[in-house]
Amino acid sequence: MNGAARLRAKIARMGTGCRAAAEQAVRQAAEAARDAAAANAPVETGRLRGSIRASVSGLTAEVSAGCEYAAAVELGSRKHPAQPYLLPAAQESNFAELAAELAAKAMGR
């Protein structure tokens, strides 16, 4: 194997490592957002808090609350003021820092 071939192979491994690091960052950020949303959610019966889920597929993640009044709590209604729990959790996310840290590790830095 000549120098160019070794370099191409190393770059390919770095790309694979960076992709895996990005997927790990997405997963960890989604789990952290899920946990923060659950911690921020107002609790009366625990149904809202218990309905908060994170789903991850590759580089895509979704954090959601599945109970029927989740949106009314987050956004407010005619009778009740908003009590945001999902948006603050998303805003607290440290995804960019986490992704950079994991990518650096994957590249051996």
Biopython code that builds the backbone (N, CA, C, O; Angstrom):
import numpy as np
from Bio.PDB.StructureBuilder import StructureBuilder

atoms = [
    (1, "MET", "N", (0.859, -1.177, 0.000)),
    (1, "MET", "CA", (0.000, 0.000, 0.000)),
    (1, "MET", "C", (0.901, 1.234, 0.000)),
    (1, "MET", "O", (1.792, 1.361, 0.840)),
    (2, "ASN", "N", (0.664, 2.136, -0.941)),
    (2, "ASN", "CA", (1.483, 3.342, -1.001)),
    (2, "ASN", "C", (0.934, 4.422, -0.070)),
    (2, "ASN", "O", (-0.098, 4.227, 0.571)),
    (3, "GLY", "N", (1.610, 5.539, 0.001)),
    (3, "GLY", "CA", (1.231, 6.616, 0.916)),
    (3, "GLY", "C", (-0.153, 7.182, 0.650)),
    (3, "GLY", "O", (-0.899, 7.466, 1.588)),
    (4, "ALA", "N", (-0.501, 7.348, -0.613)),
    (4, "ALA", "CA", (-1.817, 7.892, -0.959)),
    (4, "ALA", "C", (-2.926, 6.935, -0.547)),
    (4, "ALA", "O", (-3.961, 7.361, -0.035)),
    (5, "ALA", "N", (-2.711, 5.653, -0.769)),
    (5, "ALA", "CA", (-3.715, 4.658, -0.393)),
    (5, "ALA", "C", (-3.889, 4.614, 1.125)),
    (5, "ALA", "O", (-5.008, 4.494, 1.623)),
    (6, "ARG", "N", (-2.780, 4.712, 1.854)),
    (6, "ARG", "CA", (-2.870, 4.729, 3.332)),
    (6, "ARG", "C", (-3.636, 5.962, 3.804)),
    (6, "ARG", "O", (-4.450, 5.885, 4.725)),
    (7, "LEU", "N", (-3.364, 7.099, 3.161)),
    (7, "LEU", "CA", (-4.060, 8.335, 3.532)),
    (7, "LEU", "C", (-5.560, 8.217, 3.251)),
    (7, "LEU", "O", (-6.376, 8.614, 4.084)),
    (8, "ARG", "N", (-5.930, 7.676, 2.090)),
    (8, "ARG", "CA", (-7.348, 7.494, 1.777)),
    (8, "ARG", "C", (-8.019, 6.567, 2.793)),
    (8, "ARG", "O", (-9.142, 6.820, 3.228)),
    (9, "ALA", "N", (-7.326, 5.499, 3.163)),
    (9, "ALA", "CA", (-7.882, 4.568, 4.145)),
    (9, "ALA", "C", (-8.056, 5.249, 5.496)),
    (9, "ALA", "O", (-9.060, 5.039, 6.177)),
    (10, "LYS", "N", (-7.077, 6.065, 5.884)),
    (10, "LYS", "CA", (-7.171, 6.782, 7.174)),
    (10, "LYS", "C", (-8.326, 7.782, 7.151)),
    (10, "LYS", "O", (-9.063, 7.904, 8.129)),
    (11, "ILE", "N", (-8.480, 8.487, 6.048)),
    (11, "ILE", "CA", (-9.578, 9.456, 5.935)),
    (11, "ILE", "C", (-10.925, 8.729, 5.991)),
    (11, "ILE", "O", (-11.863, 9.212, 6.625)),
    (12, "ALA", "N", (-11.023, 7.589, 5.342)),
    (12, "ALA", "CA", (-12.271, 6.813, 5.386)),
    (12, "ALA", "C", (-12.585, 6.373, 6.809)),
    (12, "ALA", "O", (-13.738, 6.431, 7.237)),
    (13, "ARG", "N", (-11.562, 5.931, 7.551)),
    (13, "ARG", "CA", (-11.783, 5.527, 8.948)),
    (13, "ARG", "C", (-12.196, 6.722, 9.797)),
    (13, "ARG", "O", (-13.044, 6.596, 10.680)),
    (14, "MET", "N", (-11.597, 7.883, 9.530)),
    (14, "MET", "CA", (-11.957, 9.086, 10.288)),
    (14, "MET", "C", (-13.409, 9.460, 10.015)),
    (14, "MET", "O", (-14.137, 9.848, 10.929)),
    (15, "GLY", "N", (-13.830, 9.341, 8.749)),
    (15, "GLY", "CA", (-15.218, 9.656, 8.406)),
    (15, "GLY", "C", (-16.182, 8.742, 9.127)),
    (15, "GLY", "O", (-17.204, 9.190, 9.648)),
    (16, "THR", "N", (-15.856, 7.456, 9.157)),
    (16, "THR", "CA", (-16.696, 6.491, 9.863)),
    (16, "THR", "C", (-16.715, 6.805, 11.356)),
    (16, "THR", "O", (-17.768, 6.762, 11.991)),
    (17, "GLY", "N", (-15.550, 7.119, 11.911)),
    (17, "GLY", "CA", (-15.466, 7.455, 13.337)),
    (17, "GLY", "C", (-16.237, 8.719, 13.669)),
    (17, "GLY", "O", (-16.900, 8.798, 14.703)),
    (18, "CYS", "N", (-16.147, 9.712, 12.786)),
    (18, "CYS", "CA", (-16.878, 10.965, 13.017)),
    (18, "CYS", "C", (-18.383, 10.750, 12.924)),
    (18, "CYS", "O", (-19.141, 11.330, 13.702)),
    (19, "ARG", "N", (-18.815, 9.933, 11.993)),
    (19, "ARG", "CA", (-20.249, 9.632, 11.875)),
    (19, "ARG", "C", (-20.739, 8.942, 13.139)),
    (19, "ARG", "O", (-21.785, 9.302, 13.679)),
    (20, "ALA", "N", (-19.991, 7.955, 13.612)),
    (20, "ALA", "CA", (-20.374, 7.252, 14.842)),
    (20, "ALA", "C", (-20.392, 8.220, 16.018)),
    (20, "ALA", "O", (-21.271, 8.144, 16.877)),
    (21, "ALA", "N", (-19.418, 9.133, 16.059)),
    (21, "ALA", "CA", (-19.377, 10.122, 17.138)),
    (21, "ALA", "C", (-20.581, 11.053, 17.060)),
    (21, "ALA", "O", (-21.161, 11.407, 18.087)),
    (22, "ALA", "N", (-20.962, 11.453, 15.842)),
    (22, "ALA", "CA", (-22.125, 12.329, 15.680)),
    (22, "ALA", "C", (-23.399, 11.610, 16.109)),
    (22, "ALA", "O", (-24.256, 12.206, 16.762)),
    (23, "GLU", "N", (-23.532, 10.334, 15.749)),
    (23, "GLU", "CA", (-24.703, 9.564, 16.166)),
    (23, "GLU", "C", (-24.751, 9.420, 17.682)),
    (23, "GLU", "O", (-25.822, 9.498, 18.284)),
    (24, "GLN", "N", (-23.604, 9.214, 18.289)),
    (24, "GLN", "CA", (-23.548, 9.115, 19.750)),
    (24, "GLN", "C", (-23.934, 10.451, 20.383)),
    (24, "GLN", "O", (-24.646, 10.481, 21.386)),
    (25, "ALA", "N", (-23.464, 11.554, 19.798)),
    (25, "ALA", "CA", (-23.802, 12.881, 20.322)),
    (25, "ALA", "C", (-25.302, 13.138, 20.211)),
    (25, "ALA", "O", (-25.906, 13.681, 21.135)),
    (26, "VAL", "N", (-25.903, 12.752, 19.091)),
    (26, "VAL", "CA", (-27.349, 12.924, 18.912)),
    (26, "VAL", "C", (-28.092, 12.135, 19.980)),
    (26, "VAL", "O", (-29.020, 12.646, 20.607)),
    (27, "ARG", "N", (-27.678, 10.880, 20.186)),
    (27, "ARG", "CA", (-28.337, 10.020, 21.181)),
    (27, "ARG", "C", (-28.207, 10.617, 22.588)),
    (27, "ARG", "O", (-29.192, 10.709, 23.321)),
    (28, "GLN", "N", (-26.997, 11.016, 22.955)),
    (28, "GLN", "CA", (-26.790, 11.557, 24.304)),
    (28, "GLN", "C", (-27.526, 12.876, 24.505)),
    (28, "GLN", "O", (-28.093, 13.111, 25.572)),
    (29, "ALA", "N", (-27.523, 13.739, 23.489)),
    (29, "ALA", "CA", (-28.229, 15.021, 23.605)),
    (29, "ALA", "C", (-29.737, 14.799, 23.723)),
    (29, "ALA", "O", (-30.407, 15.485, 24.495)),
    (30, "ALA", "N", (-30.271, 13.845, 22.960)),
    (30, "ALA", "CA", (-31.711, 13.553, 23.030)),
    (30, "ALA", "C", (-32.080, 12.999, 24.399)),
    (30, "ALA", "O", (-33.107, 13.375, 24.965)),
    (31, "GLU", "N", (-31.257, 12.118, 24.929)),
    (31, "GLU", "CA", (-31.534, 11.565, 26.257)),
    (31, "GLU", "C", (-31.451, 12.642, 27.332)),
    (31, "GLU", "O", (-32.257, 12.661, 28.262)),
    (32, "ALA", "N", (-30.476, 13.536, 27.203)),
    (32, "ALA", "CA", (-30.359, 14.631, 28.170)),
    (32, "ALA", "C", (-31.553, 15.573, 28.071)),
    (32, "ALA", "O", (-32.068, 16.031, 29.091)),
    (33, "ALA", "N", (-32.000, 15.868, 26.842)),
    (33, "ALA", "CA", (-33.172, 16.736, 26.656)),
    (33, "ALA", "C", (-34.415, 16.068, 27.223)),
    (33, "ALA", "O", (-35.239, 16.724, 27.861)),
    (34, "ARG", "N", (-34.556, 14.762, 26.993)),
    (34, "ARG", "CA", (-35.699, 14.018, 27.560)),
    (34, "ARG", "C", (-35.695, 14.122, 29.082)),
    (34, "ARG", "O", (-36.729, 14.392, 29.693)),
    (35, "ASP", "N", (-34.536, 13.909, 29.687)),
    (35, "ASP", "CA", (-34.437, 13.972, 31.146)),
    (35, "ASP", "C", (-34.715, 15.378, 31.671)),
    (35, "ASP", "O", (-35.370, 15.543, 32.701)),
    (36, "ALA", "N", (-34.211, 16.398, 30.956)),
    (36, "ALA", "CA", (-34.457, 17.781, 31.376)),
    (36, "ALA", "C", (-35.929, 18.141, 31.225)),
    (36, "ALA", "O", (-36.494, 18.812, 32.089)),
    (37, "ALA", "N", (-36.555, 17.704, 30.135)),
    (37, "ALA", "CA", (-37.984, 17.979, 29.935)),
    (37, "ALA", "C", (-38.809, 17.334, 31.038)),
    (37, "ALA", "O", (-39.742, 17.946, 31.557)),
    (38, "ALA", "N", (-38.471, 16.106, 31.397)),
    (38, "ALA", "CA", (-39.193, 15.423, 32.474)),
    (38, "ALA", "C", (-38.997, 16.158, 33.798)),
    (38, "ALA", "O", (-39.934, 16.290, 34.586)),
    (39, "ALA", "N", (-37.790, 16.630, 34.035)),
    (39, "ALA", "CA", (-37.526, 17.366, 35.276)),
    (39, "ALA", "C", (-38.252, 18.709, 35.297)),
    (39, "ALA", "O", (-38.663, 19.172, 36.360)),
    (40, "ASN", "N", (-38.414, 19.341, 34.126)),
    (40, "ASN", "CA", (-39.066, 20.654, 34.024)),
    (40, "ASN", "C", (-40.588, 20.569, 33.980)),
    (40, "ASN", "O", (-41.273, 21.554, 34.255)),
    (41, "ALA", "N", (-41.118, 19.403, 33.639)),
    (41, "ALA", "CA", (-42.571, 19.265, 33.464)),
    (41, "ALA", "C", (-43.287, 19.425, 34.801)),
    (41, "ALA", "O", (-42.870, 18.851, 35.806)),
    (42, "PRO", "N", (-44.370, 20.209, 34.810)),
    (42, "PRO", "CA", (-45.156, 20.316, 36.038)),
    (42, "PRO", "C", (-45.795, 18.962, 36.362)),
    (42, "PRO", "O", (-46.172, 18.209, 35.465)),
    (43, "VAL", "N", (-45.908, 18.676, 37.634)),
    (43, "VAL", "CA", (-46.426, 17.365, 38.033)),
    (43, "VAL", "C", (-47.674, 17.541, 38.875)),
    (43, "VAL", "O", (-47.659, 18.178, 39.927)),
    (44, "GLU", "N", (-48.752, 16.956, 38.381)),
    (44, "GLU", "CA", (-49.969, 16.850, 39.164)),
    (44, "GLU", "C", (-50.266, 15.370, 39.386)),
    (44, "GLU", "O", (-50.443, 14.910, 40.513)),
    (45, "THR", "N", (-50.314, 14.647, 38.280)),
    (45, "THR", "CA", (-50.556, 13.199, 38.371)),
    (45, "THR", "C", (-49.337, 12.386, 37.968)),
    (45, "THR", "O", (-49.248, 11.205, 38.302)),
    (46, "GLY", "N", (-48.388, 13.001, 37.249)),
    (46, "GLY", "CA", (-47.218, 12.293, 36.746)),
    (46, "GLY", "C", (-47.390, 11.752, 35.349)),
    (46, "GLY", "O", (-46.441, 11.221, 34.773)),
    (47, "ARG", "N", (-48.610, 11.878, 34.776)),
    (47, "ARG", "CA", (-48.858, 11.365, 33.423)),
    (47, "ARG", "C", (-48.037, 12.092, 32.377)),
    (47, "ARG", "O", (-47.479, 11.462, 31.478)),
    (48, "LEU", "N", (-47.956, 13.413, 32.482)),
    (48, "LEU", "CA", (-47.182, 14.185, 31.512)),
    (48, "LEU", "C", (-45.717, 13.771, 31.577)),
    (48, "LEU", "O", (-45.112, 13.431, 30.561)),
    (49, "ARG", "N", (-45.171, 13.802, 32.747)),
    (49, "ARG", "CA", (-43.763, 13.438, 32.933)),
    (49, "ARG", "C", (-43.500, 12.021, 32.417)),
    (49, "ARG", "O", (-42.481, 11.775, 31.771)),
    (50, "GLY", "N", (-44.389, 11.117, 32.693)),
    (50, "GLY", "CA", (-44.218, 9.739, 32.269)),
    (50, "GLY", "C", (-44.374, 9.524, 30.772)),
    (50, "GLY", "O", (-43.974, 8.482, 30.254)),
    (51, "SER", "N", (-44.948, 10.493, 30.073)),
    (51, "SER", "CA", (-45.172, 10.336, 28.633)),
    (51, "SER", "C", (-44.030, 10.903, 27.793)),
    (51, "SER", "O", (-44.063, 10.795, 26.567)),
    (52, "ILE", "N", (-43.036, 11.495, 28.417)),
    (52, "ILE", "CA", (-41.939, 12.129, 27.674)),
    (52, "ILE", "C", (-40.968, 11.050, 27.203)),
    (52, "ILE", "O", (-40.463, 10.255, 27.995)),
    (53, "ARG", "N", (-40.718, 11.043, 25.893)),
    (53, "ARG", "CA", (-39.874, 10.032, 25.266)),
    (53, "ARG", "C", (-38.861, 10.680, 24.334)),
    (53, "ARG", "O", (-39.068, 11.785, 23.832)),
    (54, "ALA", "N", (-37.771, 9.974, 24.116)),
    (54, "ALA", "CA", (-36.788, 10.361, 23.104)),
    (54, "ALA", "C", (-36.655, 9.198, 22.133)),
    (54, "ALA", "O", (-36.517, 8.046, 22.545)),
    (55, "SER", "N", (-36.696, 9.504, 20.854)),
    (55, "SER", "CA", (-36.452, 8.484, 19.838)),
    (55, "SER", "C", (-35.324, 8.980, 18.948)),
    (55, "SER", "O", (-35.270, 10.153, 18.578)),
    (56, "VAL", "N", (-34.425, 8.065, 18.613)),
    (56, "VAL", "CA", (-33.238, 8.414, 17.838)),
    (56, "VAL", "C", (-33.107, 7.448, 16.669)),
    (56, "VAL", "O", (-33.299, 6.241, 16.818)),
    (57, "SER", "N", (-32.782, 7.992, 15.516)),
    (57, "SER", "CA", (-32.500, 7.189, 14.330)),
    (57, "SER", "C", (-31.348, 7.850, 13.591)),
    (57, "SER", "O", (-31.530, 8.865, 12.920)),
    (58, "GLY", "N", (-30.174, 7.275, 13.717)),
    (58, "GLY", "CA", (-28.999, 7.841, 13.053)),
    (58, "GLY", "C", (-28.686, 9.230, 13.568)),
    (58, "GLY", "O", (-28.361, 9.410, 14.741)),
    (59, "LEU", "N", (-28.786, 10.210, 12.689)),
    (59, "LEU", "CA", (-28.466, 11.594, 13.057)),
    (59, "LEU", "C", (-29.717, 12.425, 13.334)),
    (59, "LEU", "O", (-29.656, 13.655, 13.354)),
    (60, "THR", "N", (-30.843, 11.758, 13.546)),
    (60, "THR", "CA", (-32.106, 12.444, 13.802)),
    (60, "THR", "C", (-32.657, 11.994, 15.154)),
    (60, "THR", "O", (-32.649, 10.807, 15.479)),
    (61, "ALA", "N", (-33.125, 12.945, 15.919)),
    (61, "ALA", "CA", (-33.719, 12.631, 17.220)),
    (61, "ALA", "C", (-34.978, 13.451, 17.408)),
    (61, "ALA", "O", (-35.129, 14.537, 16.849)),
    (62, "GLU", "N", (-35.875, 12.907, 18.206)),
    (62, "GLU", "CA", (-37.110, 13.602, 18.546)),
    (62, "GLU", "C", (-37.396, 13.376, 20.022)),
    (62, "GLU", "O", (-37.349, 12.248, 20.513)),
    (63, "VAL", "N", (-37.688, 14.449, 20.712)),
    (63, "VAL", "CA", (-38.120, 14.368, 22.105)),
    (63, "VAL", "C", (-39.555, 14.864, 22.119)),
    (63, "VAL", "O", (-39.842, 15.964, 21.646)),
    (64, "SER", "N", (-40.454, 14.056, 22.660)),
    (64, "SER", "CA", (-41.864, 14.417, 22.629)),
    (64, "SER", "C", (-42.566, 13.959, 23.895)),
    (64, "SER", "O", (-42.070, 13.117, 24.644)),
    (65, "ALA", "N", (-43.735, 14.540, 24.106)),
    (65, "ALA", "CA", (-44.602, 14.141, 25.210)),
    (65, "ALA", "C", (-45.890, 13.627, 24.594)),
    (65, "ALA", "O", (-46.482, 14.284, 23.737)),
    (66, "GLY", "N", (-46.322, 12.458, 25.029)),
    (66, "GLY", "CA", (-47.432, 11.804, 24.375)),
    (66, "GLY", "C", (-48.792, 11.952, 25.015)),
    (66, "GLY", "O", (-49.782, 11.514, 24.430)),
    (67, "CYS", "N", (-48.887, 12.543, 26.181)),
    (67, "CYS", "CA", (-50.226, 12.630, 26.778)),
    (67, "CYS", "C", (-51.030, 13.733, 26.084)),
    (67, "CYS", "O", (-50.467, 14.675, 25.527)),
    (68, "GLU", "N", (-52.346, 13.598, 26.131)),
    (68, "GLU", "CA", (-53.234, 14.442, 25.324)),
    (68, "GLU", "C", (-53.167, 15.932, 25.669)),
    (68, "GLU", "O", (-53.538, 16.757, 24.833)),
    (69, "TYR", "N", (-52.722, 16.296, 26.835)),
    (69, "TYR", "CA", (-52.681, 17.714, 27.195)),
    (69, "TYR", "C", (-51.253, 18.276, 27.198)),
    (69, "TYR", "O", (-51.025, 19.368, 27.718)),
    (70, "ALA", "N", (-50.315, 17.560, 26.635)),
    (70, "ALA", "CA", (-48.911, 17.994, 26.623)),
    (70, "ALA", "C", (-48.740, 19.354, 25.950)),
    (70, "ALA", "O", (-48.048, 20.220, 26.486)),
    (71, "ALA", "N", (-49.355, 19.555, 24.791)),
    (71, "ALA", "CA", (-49.220, 20.823, 24.072)),
    (71, "ALA", "C", (-49.849, 21.976, 24.850)),
    (71, "ALA", "O", (-49.307, 23.081, 24.862)),
    (72, "ALA", "N", (-50.976, 21.734, 25.491)),
    (72, "ALA", "CA", (-51.638, 22.788, 26.263)),
    (72, "ALA", "C", (-50.785, 23.225, 27.448)),
    (72, "ALA", "O", (-50.783, 24.402, 27.807)),
    (73, "VAL", "N", (-50.072, 22.303, 28.048)),
    (73, "VAL", "CA", (-49.182, 22.666, 29.160)),
    (73, "VAL", "C", (-47.996, 23.466, 28.618)),
    (73, "VAL", "O", (-47.647, 24.509, 29.171)),
    (74, "GLU", "N", (-47.379, 22.983, 27.543)),
    (74, "GLU", "CA", (-46.210, 23.653, 26.960)),
    (74, "GLU", "C", (-46.554, 25.051, 26.452)),
    (74, "GLU", "O", (-45.816, 26.002, 26.710)),
    (75, "LEU", "N", (-47.670, 25.182, 25.733)),
    (75, "LEU", "CA", (-48.014, 26.426, 25.044)),
    (75, "LEU", "C", (-49.046, 27.275, 25.759)),
    (75, "LEU", "O", (-49.208, 28.453, 25.439)),
    (76, "GLY", "N", (-49.742, 26.698, 26.716)),
    (76, "GLY", "CA", (-50.802, 27.407, 27.407)),
    (76, "GLY", "C", (-52.140, 27.199, 26.721)),
    (76, "GLY", "O", (-52.215, 26.708, 25.594)),
    (77, "SER", "N", (-53.187, 27.580, 27.423)),
    (77, "SER", "CA", (-54.547, 27.474, 26.888)),
    (77, "SER", "C", (-55.342, 28.679, 27.379)),
    (77, "SER", "O", (-54.797, 29.551, 28.056)),
    (78, "ARG", "N", (-56.604, 28.729, 27.046)),
    (78, "ARG", "CA", (-57.444, 29.834, 27.516)),
    (78, "ARG", "C", (-57.500, 29.889, 29.035)),
    (78, "ARG", "O", (-57.530, 30.967, 29.629)),
    (79, "LYS", "N", (-57.514, 28.727, 29.650)),
    (79, "LYS", "CA", (-57.686, 28.662, 31.106)),
    (79, "LYS", "C", (-56.378, 28.620, 31.887)),
    (79, "LYS", "O", (-56.359, 28.937, 33.077)),
    (80, "HIS", "N", (-55.284, 28.231, 31.232)),
    (80, "HIS", "CA", (-54.027, 28.034, 31.964)),
    (80, "HIS", "C", (-52.859, 28.662, 31.209)),
    (80, "HIS", "O", (-52.763, 28.536, 29.988)),
    (81, "PRO", "N", (-51.979, 29.332, 31.931)),
    (81, "PRO", "CA", (-50.801, 29.912, 31.280)),
    (81, "PRO", "C", (-49.838, 28.801, 30.843)),
    (81, "PRO", "O", (-49.883, 27.684, 31.359)),
    (82, "ALA", "N", (-48.981, 29.127, 29.898)),
    (82, "ALA", "CA", (-47.976, 28.175, 29.420)),
    (82, "ALA", "C", (-47.012, 27.815, 30.548)),
    (82, "ALA", "O", (-46.639, 28.656, 31.366)),
    (83, "GLN", "N", (-46.625, 26.552, 30.567)),
    (83, "GLN", "CA", (-45.598, 26.061, 31.490)),
    (83, "GLN", "C", (-44.583, 25.268, 30.661)),
    (83, "GLN", "O", (-44.558, 24.038, 30.706)),
    (84, "PRO", "N", (-43.748, 25.988, 29.905)),
    (84, "PRO", "CA", (-42.839, 25.307, 28.982)),
    (84, "PRO", "C", (-41.890, 24.328, 29.704)),
    (84, "PRO", "O", (-41.320, 24.642, 30.749)),
    (85, "TYR", "N", (-41.749, 23.169, 29.126)),
    (85, "TYR", "CA", (-40.830, 22.158, 29.658)),
    (85, "TYR", "C", (-40.002, 21.549, 28.531)),
    (85, "TYR", "O", (-38.865, 21.139, 28.766)),
    (86, "LEU", "N", (-40.548, 21.478, 27.301)),
    (86, "LEU", "CA", (-39.802, 20.930, 26.170)),
    (86, "LEU", "C", (-38.823, 21.954, 25.586)),
    (86, "LEU", "O", (-37.651, 21.634, 25.386)),
    (87, "LEU", "N", (-39.279, 23.164, 25.313)),
    (87, "LEU", "CA", (-38.401, 24.172, 24.722)),
    (87, "LEU", "C", (-37.202, 24.472, 25.616)),
    (87, "LEU", "O", (-36.077, 24.499, 25.117)),
    (88, "PRO", "N", (-37.393, 24.700, 26.919)),
    (88, "PRO", "CA", (-36.216, 24.933, 27.755)),
    (88, "PRO", "C", (-35.230, 23.753, 27.735)),
    (88, "PRO", "O", (-34.016, 23.955, 27.776)),
    (89, "ALA", "N", (-35.752, 22.540, 27.674)),
    (89, "ALA", "CA", (-34.876, 21.369, 27.616)),
    (89, "ALA", "C", (-34.058, 21.377, 26.330)),
    (89, "ALA", "O", (-32.869, 21.059, 26.348)),
    (90, "ALA", "N", (-34.688, 21.739, 25.217)),
    (90, "ALA", "CA", (-33.970, 21.810, 23.941)),
    (90, "ALA", "C", (-32.933, 22.926, 23.963)),
    (90, "ALA", "O", (-31.837, 22.770, 23.425)),
    (91, "GLN", "N", (-33.274, 24.045, 24.582)),
    (91, "GLN", "CA", (-32.346, 25.179, 24.634)),
    (91, "GLN", "C", (-31.142, 24.895, 25.529)),
    (91, "GLN", "O", (-30.077, 25.483, 25.343)),
    (92, "GLU", "N", (-31.307, 24.001, 26.491)),
    (92, "GLU", "CA", (-30.200, 23.643, 27.386)),
    (92, "GLU", "C", (-29.242, 22.645, 26.742)),
    (92, "GLU", "O", (-28.171, 22.372, 27.284)),
    (93, "SER", "N", (-29.619, 22.109, 25.609)),
    (93, "SER", "CA", (-28.825, 21.064, 24.961)),
    (93, "SER", "C", (-27.408, 21.537, 24.688)),
    (93, "SER", "O", (-27.182, 22.669, 24.260)),
    (94, "ASN", "N", (-26.467, 20.653, 24.945)),
    (94, "ASN", "CA", (-25.068, 20.956, 24.670)),
    (94, "ASN", "C", (-24.588, 20.127, 23.475)),
    (94, "ASN", "O", (-23.445, 19.672, 23.449)),
    (95, "PHE", "N", (-25.464, 19.935, 22.490)),
    (95, "PHE", "CA", (-25.161, 19.055, 21.370)),
    (95, "PHE", "C", (-23.884, 19.457, 20.648)),
    (95, "PHE", "O", (-23.043, 18.598, 20.383)),
    (96, "ALA", "N", (-23.710, 20.732, 20.322)),
    (96, "ALA", "CA", (-22.539, 21.151, 19.541)),
    (96, "ALA", "C", (-21.240, 20.821, 20.275)),
    (96, "ALA", "O", (-20.298, 20.304, 19.674)),
    (97, "GLU", "N", (-21.192, 21.116, 21.561)),
    (97, "GLU", "CA", (-19.982, 20.831, 22.329)),
    (97, "GLU", "C", (-19.751, 19.330, 22.430)),
    (97, "GLU", "O", (-18.620, 18.862, 22.295)),
    (98, "LEU", "N", (-20.807, 18.583, 22.666)),
    (98, "LEU", "CA", (-20.708, 17.136, 22.781)),
    (98, "LEU", "C", (-20.247, 16.518, 21.462)),
    (98, "LEU", "O", (-19.386, 15.639, 21.462)),
    (99, "ALA", "N", (-20.800, 16.963, 20.355)),
    (99, "ALA", "CA", (-20.411, 16.443, 19.046)),
    (99, "ALA", "C", (-18.945, 16.733, 18.755)),
    (99, "ALA", "O", (-18.230, 15.863, 18.257)),
    (100, "ALA", "N", (-18.488, 17.944, 19.060)),
    (100, "ALA", "CA", (-17.088, 18.296, 18.831)),
    (100, "ALA", "C", (-16.159, 17.437, 19.688)),
    (100, "ALA", "O", (-15.125, 16.973, 19.207)),
    (101, "GLU", "N", (-16.516, 17.228, 20.932)),
    (101, "GLU", "CA", (-15.711, 16.410, 21.848)),
    (101, "GLU", "C", (-15.618, 14.963, 21.358)),
    (101, "GLU", "O", (-14.533, 14.382, 21.337)),
    (102, "LEU", "N", (-16.738, 14.393, 20.971)),
    (102, "LEU", "CA", (-16.752, 13.003, 20.511)),
    (102, "LEU", "C", (-16.035, 12.846, 19.170)),
    (102, "LEU", "O", (-15.370, 11.836, 18.942)),
    (103, "ALA", "N", (-16.163, 13.827, 18.289)),
    (103, "ALA", "CA", (-15.465, 13.774, 16.998)),
    (103, "ALA", "C", (-13.960, 13.860, 17.212)),
    (103, "ALA", "O", (-13.204, 13.149, 16.550)),
    (104, "ALA", "N", (-13.516, 14.709, 18.117)),
    (104, "ALA", "CA", (-12.086, 14.816, 18.408)),
    (104, "ALA", "C", (-11.542, 13.500, 18.945)),
    (104, "ALA", "O", (-10.448, 13.077, 18.574)),
    (105, "LYS", "N", (-12.305, 12.857, 19.816)),
    (105, "LYS", "CA", (-11.899, 11.546, 20.325)),
    (105, "LYS", "C", (-11.822, 10.533, 19.206)),
    (105, "LYS", "O", (-10.887, 9.734, 19.151)),
    (106, "ALA", "N", (-12.799, 10.559, 18.308)),
    (106, "ALA", "CA", (-12.841, 9.603, 17.204)),
    (106, "ALA", "C", (-11.638, 9.771, 16.271)),
    (106, "ALA", "O", (-11.166, 8.805, 15.671)),
    (107, "MET", "N", (-11.154, 11.004, 16.159)),
    (107, "MET", "CA", (-10.001, 11.274, 15.286)),
    (107, "MET", "C", (-8.690, 11.118, 16.024)),
    (107, "MET", "O", (-7.623, 11.353, 15.457)),
    (108, "GLY", "N", (-8.760, 10.718, 17.299)),
    (108, "GLY", "CA", (-7.547, 10.471, 18.053)),
    (108, "GLY", "C", (-6.864, 11.706, 18.573)),
    (108, "GLY", "O", (-5.649, 11.707, 18.767)),
    (109, "ARG", "N", (-7.612, 12.748, 18.800)),
    (109, "ARG", "CA", (-7.018, 13.994, 19.334)),
    (109, "ARG", "C", (-7.168, 14.054, 20.820)),
    (109, "ARG", "O", (-6.733, 15.020, 21.446)),
]
sb = StructureBuilder()
sb.init_structure("model")
sb.init_model(0)
sb.init_chain("A")
sb.init_seg("    ")
for serial, (resi, resn, name, xyz) in enumerate(atoms, 1):
    if name == "N":
        sb.init_residue(resn, " ", resi, " ")
    sb.init_atom(name, np.array(xyz, "f"), 0.0, 1.0, " ", f" {name:<3s}", serial, name[0])
structure = sb.get_structure()
